[in-house]
Amino acid sequence: MSSSEVLFLNSILPHDLKTEWRLLFSTSRHGQSFSTLVAKILDKGPSLLIVKDTDGYVFGGFASVKWVVGPNFAGNNS
């Protein structure tokens, strides 16, 4: 990601999360295993997931609560 893209994403995060950035998973560092992705993000708190597909499109989402594995959906109204 470019510096301007990081600054843009940071500008739209909730105020209390703007200084909390850390890389949890990257396919270039950790491989392309979904199991590894899940292991790296579980119970780490709010997260921003950014995906670049094979056609070069970039998309993603923000999870305002930590990722958990369980039989029910989890989250809040933010």
PDB file of N, CA, C and O in Angstrom:
ATOM      1  N   MET A   1       0.841  -1.180   0.000  1.00  0.00           N
ATOM      2  CA  MET A   1       0.000   0.000   0.000  1.00  0.00           C
ATOM      3  C   MET A   1       0.879   1.234   0.000  1.00  0.00           C
ATOM      4  O   MET A   1       1.977   1.238   0.558  1.00  0.00           O
ATOM      5  N   SER A   2       0.388   2.260  -0.623  1.00  0.00           N
ATOM      6  CA  SER A   2       1.127   3.515  -0.641  1.00  0.00           C
ATOM      7  C   SER A   2       0.859   4.295   0.643  1.00  0.00           C
ATOM      8  O   SER A   2      -0.091   4.007   1.371  1.00  0.00           O
ATOM      9  N   SER A   3       1.697   5.271   0.904  1.00  0.00           N
ATOM     10  CA  SER A   3       1.526   6.112   2.093  1.00  0.00           C
ATOM     11  C   SER A   3       0.201   6.851   2.051  1.00  0.00           C
ATOM     12  O   SER A   3      -0.463   6.985   3.079  1.00  0.00           O
ATOM     13  N   SER A   4      -0.194   7.334   0.879  1.00  0.00           N
ATOM     14  CA  SER A   4      -1.458   8.071   0.778  1.00  0.00           C
ATOM     15  C   SER A   4      -2.655   7.152   1.047  1.00  0.00           C
ATOM     16  O   SER A   4      -3.650   7.592   1.622  1.00  0.00           O
ATOM     17  N   GLU A   5      -2.569   5.893   0.641  1.00  0.00           N
ATOM     18  CA  GLU A   5      -3.652   4.946   0.912  1.00  0.00           C
ATOM     19  C   GLU A   5      -3.747   4.653   2.407  1.00  0.00           C
ATOM     20  O   GLU A   5      -4.846   4.570   2.955  1.00  0.00           O
ATOM     21  N   VAL A   6      -2.620   4.499   3.057  1.00  0.00           N
ATOM     22  CA  VAL A   6      -2.608   4.262   4.505  1.00  0.00           C
ATOM     23  C   VAL A   6      -3.175   5.479   5.230  1.00  0.00           C
ATOM     24  O   VAL A   6      -3.967   5.324   6.160  1.00  0.00           O
ATOM     25  N   LEU A   7      -2.789   6.672   4.828  1.00  0.00           N
ATOM     26  CA  LEU A   7      -3.308   7.891   5.461  1.00  0.00           C
ATOM     27  C   LEU A   7      -4.816   8.011   5.276  1.00  0.00           C
ATOM     28  O   LEU A   7      -5.530   8.391   6.204  1.00  0.00           O
ATOM     29  N   PHE A   8      -5.301   7.687   4.078  1.00  0.00           N
ATOM     30  CA  PHE A   8      -6.744   7.737   3.843  1.00  0.00           C
ATOM     31  C   PHE A   8      -7.470   6.762   4.757  1.00  0.00           C
ATOM     32  O   PHE A   8      -8.435   7.139   5.422  1.00  0.00           O
ATOM     33  N   LEU A   9      -7.019   5.511   4.797  1.00  0.00           N
ATOM     34  CA  LEU A   9      -7.670   4.510   5.649  1.00  0.00           C
ATOM     35  C   LEU A   9      -7.623   4.924   7.114  1.00  0.00           C
ATOM     36  O   LEU A   9      -8.603   4.760   7.840  1.00  0.00           O
ATOM     37  N   ASN A  10      -6.500   5.454   7.544  1.00  0.00           N
ATOM     38  CA  ASN A  10      -6.369   5.904   8.929  1.00  0.00           C
ATOM     39  C   ASN A  10      -7.363   7.021   9.238  1.00  0.00           C
ATOM     40  O   ASN A  10      -7.894   7.092  10.346  1.00  0.00           O
ATOM     41  N   SER A  11      -7.613   7.886   8.269  1.00  0.00           N
ATOM     42  CA  SER A  11      -8.507   9.023   8.495  1.00  0.00           C
ATOM     43  C   SER A  11      -9.955   8.602   8.716  1.00  0.00           C
ATOM     44  O   SER A  11     -10.721   9.353   9.318  1.00  0.00           O
ATOM     45  N   ILE A  12     -10.346   7.429   8.248  1.00  0.00           N
ATOM     46  CA  ILE A  12     -11.741   7.005   8.401  1.00  0.00           C
ATOM     47  C   ILE A  12     -11.946   5.979   9.524  1.00  0.00           C
ATOM     48  O   ILE A  12     -13.069   5.535   9.764  1.00  0.00           O
ATOM     49  N   LEU A  13     -10.869   5.608  10.202  1.00  0.00           N
ATOM     50  CA  LEU A  13     -10.998   4.710  11.350  1.00  0.00           C
ATOM     51  C   LEU A  13     -11.536   5.459  12.562  1.00  0.00           C
ATOM     52  O   LEU A  13     -11.388   6.678  12.648  1.00  0.00           O
ATOM     53  N   PRO A  14     -12.157   4.750  13.498  1.00  0.00           N
ATOM     54  CA  PRO A  14     -12.553   5.384  14.754  1.00  0.00           C
ATOM     55  C   PRO A  14     -11.336   6.034  15.430  1.00  0.00           C
ATOM     56  O   PRO A  14     -10.226   5.505  15.369  1.00  0.00           O
ATOM     57  N   HIS A  15     -11.558   7.171  16.065  1.00  0.00           N
ATOM     58  CA  HIS A  15     -10.471   7.963  16.640  1.00  0.00           C
ATOM     59  C   HIS A  15      -9.541   7.155  17.550  1.00  0.00           C
ATOM     60  O   HIS A  15      -8.322   7.307  17.474  1.00  0.00           O
ATOM     61  N   ASP A  16     -10.099   6.303  18.403  1.00  0.00           N
ATOM     62  CA  ASP A  16      -9.281   5.561  19.358  1.00  0.00           C
ATOM     63  C   ASP A  16      -8.444   4.453  18.716  1.00  0.00           C
ATOM     64  O   ASP A  16      -7.637   3.825  19.401  1.00  0.00           O
ATOM     65  N   LEU A  17      -8.618   4.199  17.419  1.00  0.00           N
ATOM     66  CA  LEU A  17      -7.842   3.151  16.747  1.00  0.00           C
ATOM     67  C   LEU A  17      -6.796   3.705  15.783  1.00  0.00           C
ATOM     68  O   LEU A  17      -6.076   2.929  15.154  1.00  0.00           O
ATOM     69  N   LYS A  18      -6.697   4.993  15.656  1.00  0.00           N
ATOM     70  CA  LYS A  18      -5.811   5.588  14.658  1.00  0.00           C
ATOM     71  C   LYS A  18      -4.324   5.408  14.952  1.00  0.00           C
ATOM     72  O   LYS A  18      -3.504   5.583  14.050  1.00  0.00           O
ATOM     73  N   THR A  19      -3.959   5.071  16.161  1.00  0.00           N
ATOM     74  CA  THR A  19      -2.545   4.869  16.491  1.00  0.00           C
ATOM     75  C   THR A  19      -2.231   3.415  16.804  1.00  0.00           C
ATOM     76  O   THR A  19      -1.137   3.110  17.279  1.00  0.00           O
ATOM     77  N   GLU A  20      -3.167   2.518  16.547  1.00  0.00           N
ATOM     78  CA  GLU A  20      -3.038   1.114  16.947  1.00  0.00           C
ATOM     79  C   GLU A  20      -2.658   0.175  15.800  1.00  0.00           C
ATOM     80  O   GLU A  20      -2.845  -1.035  15.927  1.00  0.00           O
ATOM     81  N   TRP A  21      -2.137   0.685  14.703  1.00  0.00           N
ATOM     82  CA  TRP A  21      -1.859  -0.154  13.535  1.00  0.00           C
ATOM     83  C   TRP A  21      -0.748  -1.164  13.797  1.00  0.00           C
ATOM     84  O   TRP A  21       0.281  -0.828  14.383  1.00  0.00           O
ATOM     85  N   ARG A  22      -0.965  -2.416  13.356  1.00  0.00           N
ATOM     86  CA  ARG A  22       0.084  -3.430  13.310  1.00  0.00           C
ATOM     87  C   ARG A  22      -0.346  -4.493  12.304  1.00  0.00           C
ATOM     88  O   ARG A  22      -1.525  -4.835  12.215  1.00  0.00           O
ATOM     89  N   LEU A  23       0.601  -5.001  11.564  1.00  0.00           N
ATOM     90  CA  LEU A  23       0.320  -6.023  10.561  1.00  0.00           C
ATOM     91  C   LEU A  23       0.127  -7.368  11.257  1.00  0.00           C
ATOM     92  O   LEU A  23       0.992  -7.813  12.011  1.00  0.00           O
ATOM     93  N   LEU A  24      -1.003  -8.006  11.001  1.00  0.00           N
ATOM     94  CA  LEU A  24      -1.267  -9.324  11.582  1.00  0.00           C
ATOM     95  C   LEU A  24      -1.032 -10.446  10.590  1.00  0.00           C
ATOM     96  O   LEU A  24      -0.585 -11.530  10.967  1.00  0.00           O
ATOM     97  N   PHE A  25      -1.330 -10.192   9.324  1.00  0.00           N
ATOM     98  CA  PHE A  25      -1.207 -11.244   8.319  1.00  0.00           C
ATOM     99  C   PHE A  25      -0.931 -10.630   6.953  1.00  0.00           C
ATOM    100  O   PHE A  25      -1.503  -9.601   6.592  1.00  0.00           O
ATOM    101  N   SER A  26      -0.057 -11.269   6.210  1.00  0.00           N
ATOM    102  CA  SER A  26       0.239 -10.886   4.833  1.00  0.00           C
ATOM    103  C   SER A  26       0.582 -12.156   4.070  1.00  0.00           C
ATOM    104  O   SER A  26       1.372 -12.970   4.548  1.00  0.00           O
ATOM    105  N   THR A  27      -0.002 -12.337   2.891  1.00  0.00           N
ATOM    106  CA  THR A  27       0.304 -13.546   2.122  1.00  0.00           C
ATOM    107  C   THR A  27       1.775 -13.591   1.726  1.00  0.00           C
ATOM    108  O   THR A  27       2.344 -14.674   1.591  1.00  0.00           O
ATOM    109  N   SER A  28       2.394 -12.436   1.538  1.00  0.00           N
ATOM    110  CA  SER A  28       3.814 -12.445   1.167  1.00  0.00           C
ATOM    111  C   SER A  28       4.699 -12.893   2.328  1.00  0.00           C
ATOM    112  O   SER A  28       5.800 -13.394   2.102  1.00  0.00           O
ATOM    113  N   ARG A  29       4.242 -12.722   3.553  1.00  0.00           N
ATOM    114  CA  ARG A  29       5.015 -13.152   4.735  1.00  0.00           C
ATOM    115  C   ARG A  29       4.562 -14.499   5.282  1.00  0.00           C
ATOM    116  O   ARG A  29       5.383 -15.294   5.738  1.00  0.00           O
ATOM    117  N   HIS A  30       3.258 -14.756   5.238  1.00  0.00           N
ATOM    118  CA  HIS A  30       2.690 -15.910   5.933  1.00  0.00           C
ATOM    119  C   HIS A  30       2.136 -16.987   5.008  1.00  0.00           C
ATOM    120  O   HIS A  30       1.678 -18.027   5.483  1.00  0.00           O
ATOM    121  N   GLY A  31       2.168 -16.758   3.701  1.00  0.00           N
ATOM    122  CA  GLY A  31       1.622 -17.736   2.766  1.00  0.00           C
ATOM    123  C   GLY A  31       0.156 -17.494   2.492  1.00  0.00           C
ATOM    124  O   GLY A  31      -0.409 -16.494   2.937  1.00  0.00           O
ATOM    125  N   GLN A  32      -0.465 -18.405   1.760  1.00  0.00           N
ATOM    126  CA  GLN A  32      -1.846 -18.228   1.330  1.00  0.00           C
ATOM    127  C   GLN A  32      -2.813 -19.167   2.041  1.00  0.00           C
ATOM    128  O   GLN A  32      -3.819 -19.576   1.461  1.00  0.00           O
ATOM    129  N   SER A  33      -2.523 -19.505   3.265  1.00  0.00           N
ATOM    130  CA  SER A  33      -3.363 -20.411   4.035  1.00  0.00           C
ATOM    131  C   SER A  33      -4.450 -19.641   4.792  1.00  0.00           C
ATOM    132  O   SER A  33      -4.156 -18.739   5.576  1.00  0.00           O
ATOM    133  N   PHE A  34      -5.716 -20.016   4.540  1.00  0.00           N
ATOM    134  CA  PHE A  34      -6.819 -19.413   5.284  1.00  0.00           C
ATOM    135  C   PHE A  34      -6.706 -19.739   6.770  1.00  0.00           C
ATOM    136  O   PHE A  34      -7.018 -18.896   7.610  1.00  0.00           O
ATOM    137  N   SER A  35      -6.267 -20.944   7.103  1.00  0.00           N
ATOM    138  CA  SER A  35      -6.100 -21.344   8.507  1.00  0.00           C
ATOM    139  C   SER A  35      -5.088 -20.455   9.212  1.00  0.00           C
ATOM    140  O   SER A  35      -5.278 -20.093  10.373  1.00  0.00           O
ATOM    141  N   THR A  36      -4.014 -20.104   8.515  1.00  0.00           N
ATOM    142  CA  THR A  36      -3.007 -19.215   9.102  1.00  0.00           C
ATOM    143  C   THR A  36      -3.585 -17.823   9.301  1.00  0.00           C
ATOM    144  O   THR A  36      -3.361 -17.203  10.340  1.00  0.00           O
ATOM    145  N   LEU A  37      -4.333 -17.322   8.307  1.00  0.00           N
ATOM    146  CA  LEU A  37      -4.994 -16.018   8.451  1.00  0.00           C
ATOM    147  C   LEU A  37      -5.859 -16.002   9.697  1.00  0.00           C
ATOM    148  O   LEU A  37      -5.754 -15.089  10.515  1.00  0.00           O
ATOM    149  N   VAL A  38      -6.712 -17.004   9.849  1.00  0.00           N
ATOM    150  CA  VAL A  38      -7.609 -17.069  11.000  1.00  0.00           C
ATOM    151  C   VAL A  38      -6.814 -17.116  12.304  1.00  0.00           C
ATOM    152  O   VAL A  38      -7.147 -16.408  13.254  1.00  0.00           O
ATOM    153  N   ALA A  39      -5.780 -17.932  12.360  1.00  0.00           N
ATOM    154  CA  ALA A  39      -4.966 -18.036  13.572  1.00  0.00           C
ATOM    155  C   ALA A  39      -4.324 -16.700  13.929  1.00  0.00           C
ATOM    156  O   ALA A  39      -4.188 -16.376  15.109  1.00  0.00           O
ATOM    157  N   LYS A  40      -3.930 -15.926  12.929  1.00  0.00           N
ATOM    158  CA  LYS A  40      -3.256 -14.643  13.172  1.00  0.00           C
ATOM    159  C   LYS A  40      -4.206 -13.543  13.627  1.00  0.00           C
ATOM    160  O   LYS A  40      -3.783 -12.630  14.335  1.00  0.00           O
ATOM    161  N   ILE A  41      -5.499 -13.605  13.234  1.00  0.00           N
ATOM    162  CA  ILE A  41      -6.414 -12.503  13.557  1.00  0.00           C
ATOM    163  C   ILE A  41      -7.346 -12.784  14.731  1.00  0.00           C
ATOM    164  O   ILE A  41      -7.962 -11.856  15.255  1.00  0.00           O
ATOM    165  N   LEU A  42      -7.465 -14.040  15.155  1.00  0.00           N
ATOM    166  CA  LEU A  42      -8.369 -14.358  16.268  1.00  0.00           C
ATOM    167  C   LEU A  42      -7.976 -13.616  17.536  1.00  0.00           C
ATOM    168  O   LEU A  42      -6.804 -13.568  17.910  1.00  0.00           O
ATOM    169  N   ASP A  43      -8.977 -13.041  18.188  1.00  0.00           N
ATOM    170  CA  ASP A  43      -8.812 -12.376  19.495  1.00  0.00           C
ATOM    171  C   ASP A  43      -7.807 -11.229  19.495  1.00  0.00           C
ATOM    172  O   ASP A  43      -7.232 -10.932  20.542  1.00  0.00           O
ATOM    173  N   LYS A  44      -7.574 -10.572  18.351  1.00  0.00           N
ATOM    174  CA  LYS A  44      -6.612  -9.470  18.289  1.00  0.00           C
ATOM    175  C   LYS A  44      -7.268  -8.107  18.367  1.00  0.00           C
ATOM    176  O   LYS A  44      -6.570  -7.094  18.312  1.00  0.00           O
ATOM    177  N   GLY A  45      -8.583  -8.046  18.493  1.00  0.00           N
ATOM    178  CA  GLY A  45      -9.267  -6.768  18.566  1.00  0.00           C
ATOM    179  C   GLY A  45      -9.784  -6.326  17.210  1.00  0.00           C
ATOM    180  O   GLY A  45      -9.766  -7.106  16.258  1.00  0.00           O
ATOM    181  N   PRO A  46     -10.247  -5.084  17.106  1.00  0.00           N
ATOM    182  CA  PRO A  46     -10.754  -4.568  15.842  1.00  0.00           C
ATOM    183  C   PRO A  46      -9.699  -4.710  14.746  1.00  0.00           C
ATOM    184  O   PRO A  46      -8.498  -4.665  15.014  1.00  0.00           O
ATOM    185  N   SER A  47     -10.168  -4.883  13.501  1.00  0.00           N
ATOM    186  CA  SER A  47      -9.207  -5.070  12.419  1.00  0.00           C
ATOM    187  C   SER A  47      -9.730  -4.520  11.100  1.00  0.00           C
ATOM    188  O   SER A  47     -10.933  -4.377  10.882  1.00  0.00           O
ATOM    189  N   LEU A  48      -8.786  -4.224  10.247  1.00  0.00           N
ATOM    190  CA  LEU A  48      -9.057  -3.779   8.893  1.00  0.00           C
ATOM    191  C   LEU A  48      -8.492  -4.835   7.966  1.00  0.00           C
ATOM    192  O   LEU A  48      -7.293  -5.114   7.998  1.00  0.00           O
ATOM    193  N   LEU A  49      -9.342  -5.423   7.144  1.00  0.00           N
ATOM    194  CA  LEU A  49      -8.929  -6.473   6.222  1.00  0.00           C
ATOM    195  C   LEU A  49      -8.888  -5.876   4.822  1.00  0.00           C
ATOM    196  O   LEU A  49      -9.889  -5.343   4.343  1.00  0.00           O
ATOM    197  N   ILE A  50      -7.740  -5.963   4.169  1.00  0.00           N
ATOM    198  CA  ILE A  50      -7.559  -5.422   2.826  1.00  0.00           C
ATOM    199  C   ILE A  50      -7.154  -6.569   1.913  1.00  0.00           C
ATOM    200  O   ILE A  50      -6.218  -7.312   2.210  1.00  0.00           O
ATOM    201  N   VAL A  51      -7.866  -6.708   0.798  1.00  0.00           N
ATOM    202  CA  VAL A  51      -7.646  -7.802  -0.139  1.00  0.00           C
ATOM    203  C   VAL A  51      -7.383  -7.227  -1.524  1.00  0.00           C
ATOM    204  O   VAL A  51      -8.063  -6.298  -1.961  1.00  0.00           O
ATOM    205  N   LYS A  52      -6.395  -7.784  -2.208  1.00  0.00           N
ATOM    206  CA  LYS A  52      -6.152  -7.446  -3.610  1.00  0.00           C
ATOM    207  C   LYS A  52      -6.335  -8.722  -4.412  1.00  0.00           C
ATOM    208  O   LYS A  52      -5.634  -9.708  -4.185  1.00  0.00           O
ATOM    209  N   ASP A  53      -7.289  -8.707  -5.364  1.00  0.00           N
ATOM    210  CA  ASP A  53      -7.565  -9.929  -6.111  1.00  0.00           C
ATOM    211  C   ASP A  53      -6.622 -10.081  -7.306  1.00  0.00           C
ATOM    212  O   ASP A  53      -5.784  -9.215  -7.558  1.00  0.00           O
ATOM    213  N   THR A  54      -6.764 -11.171  -8.025  1.00  0.00           N
ATOM    214  CA  THR A  54      -5.847 -11.479  -9.128  1.00  0.00           C
ATOM    215  C   THR A  54      -5.990 -10.521 -10.301  1.00  0.00           C
ATOM    216  O   THR A  54      -5.114 -10.477 -11.165  1.00  0.00           O
ATOM    217  N   ASP A  55      -7.082  -9.747 -10.352  1.00  0.00           N
ATOM    218  CA  ASP A  55      -7.257  -8.738 -11.396  1.00  0.00           C
ATOM    219  C   ASP A  55      -6.759  -7.366 -10.956  1.00  0.00           C
ATOM    220  O   ASP A  55      -6.844  -6.401 -11.715  1.00  0.00           O
ATOM    221  N   GLY A  56      -6.234  -7.274  -9.722  1.00  0.00           N
ATOM    222  CA  GLY A  56      -5.696  -6.023  -9.223  1.00  0.00           C
ATOM    223  C   GLY A  56      -6.682  -5.144  -8.482  1.00  0.00           C
ATOM    224  O   GLY A  56      -6.324  -4.049  -8.046  1.00  0.00           O
ATOM    225  N   TYR A  57      -7.931  -5.605  -8.328  1.00  0.00           N
ATOM    226  CA  TYR A  57      -8.916  -4.824  -7.577  1.00  0.00           C
ATOM    227  C   TYR A  57      -8.633  -4.948  -6.079  1.00  0.00           C
ATOM    228  O   TYR A  57      -8.268  -6.017  -5.588  1.00  0.00           O
ATOM    229  N   VAL A  58      -8.808  -3.837  -5.367  1.00  0.00           N
ATOM    230  CA  VAL A  58      -8.562  -3.801  -3.926  1.00  0.00           C
ATOM    231  C   VAL A  58      -9.885  -3.534  -3.220  1.00  0.00           C
ATOM    232  O   VAL A  58     -10.622  -2.619  -3.588  1.00  0.00           O
ATOM    233  N   PHE A  59     -10.177  -4.333  -2.208  1.00  0.00           N
ATOM    234  CA  PHE A  59     -11.399  -4.171  -1.430  1.00  0.00           C
ATOM    235  C   PHE A  59     -11.139  -4.667  -0.019  1.00  0.00           C
ATOM    236  O   PHE A  59     -10.066  -5.202   0.260  1.00  0.00           O
ATOM    237  N   GLY A  60     -12.085  -4.502   0.856  1.00  0.00           N
ATOM    238  CA  GLY A  60     -11.883  -4.973   2.219  1.00  0.00           C
ATOM    239  C   GLY A  60     -13.021  -4.581   3.128  1.00  0.00           C
ATOM    240  O   GLY A  60     -14.111  -4.225   2.678  1.00  0.00           O
ATOM    241  N   GLY A  61     -12.750  -4.652   4.407  1.00  0.00           N
ATOM    242  CA  GLY A  61     -13.763  -4.323   5.394  1.00  0.00           C
ATOM    243  C   GLY A  61     -13.148  -4.067   6.744  1.00  0.00           C
ATOM    244  O   GLY A  61     -11.989  -4.395   6.998  1.00  0.00           O
ATOM    245  N   PHE A  62     -13.951  -3.470   7.607  1.00  0.00           N
ATOM    246  CA  PHE A  62     -13.520  -3.155   8.968  1.00  0.00           C
ATOM    247  C   PHE A  62     -14.371  -3.937   9.954  1.00  0.00           C
ATOM    248  O   PHE A  62     -15.599  -3.894   9.891  1.00  0.00           O
ATOM    249  N   ALA A  63     -13.726  -4.646  10.857  1.00  0.00           N
ATOM    250  CA  ALA A  63     -14.424  -5.359  11.935  1.00  0.00           C
ATOM    251  C   ALA A  63     -14.181  -4.582  13.223  1.00  0.00           C
ATOM    252  O   ALA A  63     -13.041  -4.463  13.672  1.00  0.00           O
ATOM    253  N   SER A  64     -15.235  -4.060  13.813  1.00  0.00           N
ATOM    254  CA  SER A  64     -15.085  -3.213  14.998  1.00  0.00           C
ATOM    255  C   SER A  64     -14.885  -3.999  16.292  1.00  0.00           C
ATOM    256  O   SER A  64     -14.560  -3.419  17.328  1.00  0.00           O
ATOM    257  N   VAL A  65     -15.077  -5.305  16.233  1.00  0.00           N
ATOM    258  CA  VAL A  65     -14.849  -6.165  17.396  1.00  0.00           C
ATOM    259  C   VAL A  65     -13.888  -7.288  17.007  1.00  0.00           C
ATOM    260  O   VAL A  65     -13.668  -7.543  15.823  1.00  0.00           O
ATOM    261  N   LYS A  66     -13.328  -7.945  17.995  1.00  0.00           N
ATOM    262  CA  LYS A  66     -12.359  -9.015  17.713  1.00  0.00           C
ATOM    263  C   LYS A  66     -13.036 -10.182  16.998  1.00  0.00           C
ATOM    264  O   LYS A  66     -14.233 -10.420  17.154  1.00  0.00           O
ATOM    265  N   TRP A  67     -12.238 -10.901  16.213  1.00  0.00           N
ATOM    266  CA  TRP A  67     -12.710 -12.103  15.525  1.00  0.00           C
ATOM    267  C   TRP A  67     -12.734 -13.253  16.524  1.00  0.00           C
ATOM    268  O   TRP A  67     -11.788 -13.436  17.290  1.00  0.00           O
ATOM    269  N   VAL A  68     -13.810 -14.021  16.515  1.00  0.00           N
ATOM    270  CA  VAL A  68     -13.937 -15.210  17.360  1.00  0.00           C
ATOM    271  C   VAL A  68     -14.524 -16.342  16.519  1.00  0.00           C
ATOM    272  O   VAL A  68     -15.205 -16.094  15.524  1.00  0.00           O
ATOM    273  N   VAL A  69     -14.260 -17.567  16.917  1.00  0.00           N
ATOM    274  CA  VAL A  69     -14.848 -18.736  16.268  1.00  0.00           C
ATOM    275  C   VAL A  69     -15.936 -19.257  17.186  1.00  0.00           C
ATOM    276  O   VAL A  69     -15.699 -19.494  18.370  1.00  0.00           O
ATOM    277  N   GLY A  70     -17.121 -19.434  16.643  1.00  0.00           N
ATOM    278  CA  GLY A  70     -18.217 -19.933  17.448  1.00  0.00           C
ATOM    279  C   GLY A  70     -19.434 -20.180  16.590  1.00  0.00           C
ATOM    280  O   GLY A  70     -19.419 -19.890  15.394  1.00  0.00           O
ATOM    281  N   PRO A  71     -20.496 -20.716  17.185  1.00  0.00           N
ATOM    282  CA  PRO A  71     -21.681 -21.079  16.431  1.00  0.00           C
ATOM    283  C   PRO A  71     -22.585 -19.897  16.061  1.00  0.00           C
ATOM    284  O   PRO A  71     -23.493 -20.047  15.243  1.00  0.00           O
ATOM    285  N   ASN A  72     -22.344 -18.730  16.656  1.00  0.00           N
ATOM    286  CA  ASN A  72     -23.213 -17.560  16.420  1.00  0.00           C
ATOM    287  C   ASN A  72     -22.430 -16.402  15.836  1.00  0.00           C
ATOM    288  O   ASN A  72     -21.212 -16.315  15.988  1.00  0.00           O
ATOM    289  N   PHE A  73     -23.146 -15.515  15.168  1.00  0.00           N
ATOM    290  CA  PHE A  73     -22.537 -14.288  14.696  1.00  0.00           C
ATOM    291  C   PHE A  73     -22.240 -13.386  15.882  1.00  0.00           C
ATOM    292  O   PHE A  73     -22.931 -13.439  16.899  1.00  0.00           O
ATOM    293  N   ALA A  74     -21.206 -12.554  15.748  1.00  0.00           N
ATOM    294  CA  ALA A  74     -20.850 -11.622  16.815  1.00  0.00           C
ATOM    295  C   ALA A  74     -20.643 -10.253  16.202  1.00  0.00           C
ATOM    296  O   ALA A  74     -20.356 -10.137  15.011  1.00  0.00           O
ATOM    297  N   GLY A  75     -20.787  -9.222  17.008  1.00  0.00           N
ATOM    298  CA  GLY A  75     -20.558  -7.872  16.519  1.00  0.00           C
ATOM    299  C   GLY A  75     -21.331  -6.860  17.348  1.00  0.00           C
ATOM    300  O   GLY A  75     -21.921  -7.181  18.380  1.00  0.00           O
ATOM    301  N   ASN A  76     -21.307  -5.630  16.861  1.00  0.00           N
ATOM    302  CA  ASN A  76     -22.076  -4.576  17.498  1.00  0.00           C
ATOM    303  C   ASN A  76     -22.624  -3.655  16.420  1.00  0.00           C
ATOM    304  O   ASN A  76     -22.446  -3.938  15.235  1.00  0.00           O
ATOM    305  N   ASN A  77     -23.269  -2.587  16.782  1.00  0.00           N
ATOM    306  CA  ASN A  77     -23.920  -1.726  15.795  1.00  0.00           C
ATOM    307  C   ASN A  77     -22.971  -0.762  15.095  1.00  0.00           C
ATOM    308  O   ASN A  77     -23.418   0.035  14.271  1.00  0.00           O
ATOM    309  N   SER A  78     -21.681  -0.807  15.396  1.00  0.00           N
ATOM    310  CA  SER A  78     -20.749   0.084  14.693  1.00  0.00           C
ATOM    311  C   SER A  78     -20.091  -0.638  13.553  1.00  0.00           C
ATOM    312  O   SER A  78     -19.273  -0.054  12.842  1.00  0.00           O
TER     313      SER A  78
END
